[in-house]
Amino acid sequence: MNTVVAATVAAAVCAALPIPLLPRVVGSFDPVDGRLPRRATPAPAVLGAVTAVLIAAVAASTYPHPGRLPAYLYLTVVGVVLAAVDLRVHRLPDVIVLPSYAVLAALLAVPALAEGAPGRWPRALLAGAVAWLLYAGLRLLPGAGLGRGDVKLAGLLGVATGWLGWSAVVVWLVATTMISGAVVLVLLALRRVSRRDPIAYGPFLLFGALIAVLGVGWEPAG
């Protein structure tokens, strides 16, 4: 048990090492339409604190399965960057999202074998494909407001939640839909946005996935 605790702490510490670089990464992306950023780059202290709290939460939620930590801690740090970039300039950069497919798939292959549940890996890939197709279809609906980046991110998060199980995929999709709907309704009621204003959807996708990981990340392989 002490070995598991030590491995969990070590993984969390390693995941926190890039924190000082995150503000620079977030600030390096400009809007694709040439407009000014919608928000300033988050303060280093704020971005660092949020990332550290999420790293600790994900590490605790996957205990006692340290083999899963590299994948989900990687997604945590990348997710913070993507959420901040999307809120700032309404972009989910391909240079981050697309390579993350390969990284996440590789990192999830190891614990699938180590935990004696090799079926988790193909299920993760299938869930990623299903999520990609689902959001690609939703993007075609009138007034959906989804971008291609949202579709690509959905596929990535489908892989991450699918590895944990179909129940995690459902939790992610339901949480994303409910939270995004509630936040948009509040913003409309407060007249902070209009029905025509674009709203960054990436943070909702990421927050929904975080809820799924926190909820079922501790479950044993199966």
C-alpha positions in Angstrom: 0.0 0.0 0.0 2.9 2.4 0.8 4.2 1.7 -2.7 0.9 2.7 -4.2 0.8 5.9 -2.2 4.4 6.8 -3.2 3.6 6.1 -6.9 0.5 8.3 -6.7 2.3 11.2 -5.1 5.3 10.9 -7.5 2.9 10.9 -10.5 1.1 14.0 -9.2 4.4 15.9 -8.6 5.6 15.1 -12.1 2.3 16.3 -13.6 2.7 19.6 -11.7 6.1 20.3 -13.1 4.9 22.1 -16.3 2.6 24.4 -14.3 5.0 27.4 -14.6 4.9 27.1 -18.4 1.1 27.0 -18.8 0.4 30.8 -18.9 3.0 31.2 -21.7 1.4 28.3 -23.6 -2.1 29.6 -23.2 -1.0 33.1 -24.3 0.7 31.8 -27.4 -2.5 31.2 -29.3 -4.3 33.9 -31.2 -7.8 34.0 -32.5 -8.2 32.5 -35.9 -10.4 35.3 -37.1 -7.8 38.0 -36.4 -9.9 39.6 -33.7 -8.6 40.5 -30.3 -8.7 37.8 -27.6 -11.9 37.8 -25.7 -10.2 37.4 -22.3 -6.7 38.0 -20.9 -4.4 35.2 -20.2 -5.2 33.8 -16.7 -2.9 35.0 -14.0 -0.1 32.5 -13.3 -1.1 32.1 -9.7 -4.7 31.4 -10.6 -3.9 29.0 -13.5 -1.3 27.3 -11.3 -3.7 26.9 -8.4 -6.5 25.5 -10.5 -4.2 23.0 -12.2 -2.7 21.9 -8.9 -6.1 21.3 -7.3 -7.3 19.3 -10.4 -4.1 17.2 -10.4 -4.7 16.4 -6.7 -8.3 15.6 -7.3 -7.7 13.3 -10.3 -4.8 11.6 -8.4 -7.1 10.9 -5.4 -10.0 9.7 -7.6 -7.9 7.1 -9.4 -6.5 5.7 -6.2 -5.5 2.8 -5.8 -4.7 2.4 -9.5 -1.5 4.3 -10.1 -1.1 2.8 -13.6 -4.0 5.0 -14.8 -2.4 8.2 -13.5 -0.1 9.1 -16.4 -3.0 9.1 -18.8 -5.5 11.0 -16.7 -3.0 13.4 -15.3 -1.8 14.2 -18.8 -5.3 14.8 -19.8 -5.8 17.0 -16.7 -2.9 19.3 -17.6 -3.8 19.4 -21.3 -7.4 20.0 -20.4 -6.6 23.1 -18.3 -4.6 24.5 -21.2 -7.4 23.8 -23.8 -10.1 25.2 -21.5 -8.1 28.4 -20.9 -7.3 28.8 -24.6 -10.9 28.2 -25.7 -12.2 30.8 -23.2 -9.6 33.3 -24.3 -9.7 33.0 -28.1 -12.4 30.4 -28.9 -9.9 27.8 -30.2 -9.1 24.2 -29.4 -5.7 24.0 -31.2 -5.1 20.9 -33.4 -1.4 21.1 -32.3 -2.5 20.0 -28.8 -5.7 18.0 -29.5 -4.5 15.7 -32.3 -1.2 14.5 -30.9 -3.1 13.8 -27.6 -5.0 11.0 -29.3 -1.8 9.0 -29.8 -0.4 10.0 -26.4 -3.6 9.0 -24.5 -4.1 5.8 -26.4 -0.5 4.7 -25.6 -0.8 5.7 -21.9 -4.1 3.8 -21.6 -2.7 0.6 -23.2 -0.3 0.0 -20.3 -2.8 0.0 -17.4 -5.3 -2.1 -19.5 -2.7 -4.9 -19.6 -1.4 -4.3 -16.1 -4.9 -4.5 -14.6 -5.8 -7.6 -16.6 -8.5 -5.9 -18.5 -7.3 -5.7 -22.2 -10.8 -5.1 -23.4 -10.8 -1.6 -21.9 -8.4 -0.3 -24.7 -10.5 -1.3 -27.7 -13.6 -0.1 -25.9 -11.9 3.3 -25.4 -11.2 3.6 -29.1 -14.8 2.7 -29.9 -16.1 5.2 -27.5 -13.9 7.8 -29.0 -15.2 7.1 -32.5 -18.8 7.1 -31.2 -18.3 10.5 -29.4 -16.6 12.0 -32.5 -19.5 10.9 -34.8 -22.1 12.1 -32.2 -20.7 15.6 -32.0 -20.0 15.7 -35.8 -23.7 15.0 -36.3 -24.7 17.6 -33.7 -22.4 20.2 -35.4 -24.5 19.9 -38.5 -27.7 20.9 -36.7 -28.9 24.5 -37.3 -27.8 26.7 -34.4 -25.7 24.1 -32.8 -22.8 26.5 -32.4 -20.2 23.7 -32.3 -16.9 24.0 -34.1 -14.6 21.4 -35.6 -12.4 21.7 -32.5 -15.2 20.7 -30.3 -15.8 17.5 -32.4 -12.1 16.6 -32.2 -12.0 17.2 -28.5 -15.1 15.1 -28.0 -13.4 12.2 -29.7 -10.4 12.5 -27.4 -12.6 12.7 -24.3 -14.6 9.7 -25.5 -11.4 7.7 -25.5 -10.6 8.8 -21.9 -14.1 8.1 -20.5 -14.6 5.0 -22.6 -11.6 3.4 -21.0 -13.3 3.7 -17.7 -16.6 2.2 -19.0 -19.7 3.1 -20.9 -21.2 4.4 -17.6 -18.4 7.0 -17.6 -19.2 8.0 -21.1 -22.9 8.5 -20.2 -21.9 10.5 -17.1 -19.7 12.7 -19.3 -22.3 13.4 -21.9 -25.1 14.0 -19.5 -22.9 16.3 -17.3 -21.7 18.2 -20.3 -25.2 18.8 -21.6 -26.7 19.7 -18.3 -23.9 22.1 -17.2 -23.6 23.8 -20.5 -27.4 24.3 -20.7 -27.6 25.7 -17.2 -24.7 28.1 -17.7 -26.1 29.4 -21.0 -29.5 29.9 -19.6 -28.1 31.9 -16.7 -25.9 34.0 -19.0 -29.0 34.7 -21.2 -31.1 35.6 -18.2 -28.4 38.0 -17.0 -28.0 39.4 -20.5 -24.3 38.6 -20.5 -24.7 37.0 -23.9 -27.3 37.0 -26.7 -28.5 34.0 -28.7 -26.1 35.0 -31.5 -23.0 35.2 -29.4 -20.5 32.4 -29.7 -19.9 30.5 -26.5 -16.8 28.3 -25.9 -18.0 24.7 -25.6 -14.7 23.1 -24.9 -14.6 23.9 -21.2 -18.0 22.2 -20.8 -16.8 19.1 -22.6 -13.7 19.0 -20.4 -15.6 19.7 -17.1 -18.1 16.9 -17.9 -15.2 14.5 -18.5 -13.6 15.6 -15.2 -16.8 14.8 -13.4 -16.9 11.3 -15.0 -13.2 10.6 -14.1 -13.8 11.8 -10.5 -16.9 9.7 -10.2 -15.7 6.3 -11.6 -11.9 6.6 -11.9 -11.4 4.6 -8.7 -13.4 1.5 -9.9 -11.5 -1.7 -10.4 -10.8 -3.1 -13.9 -13.6 -5.0 -15.5 
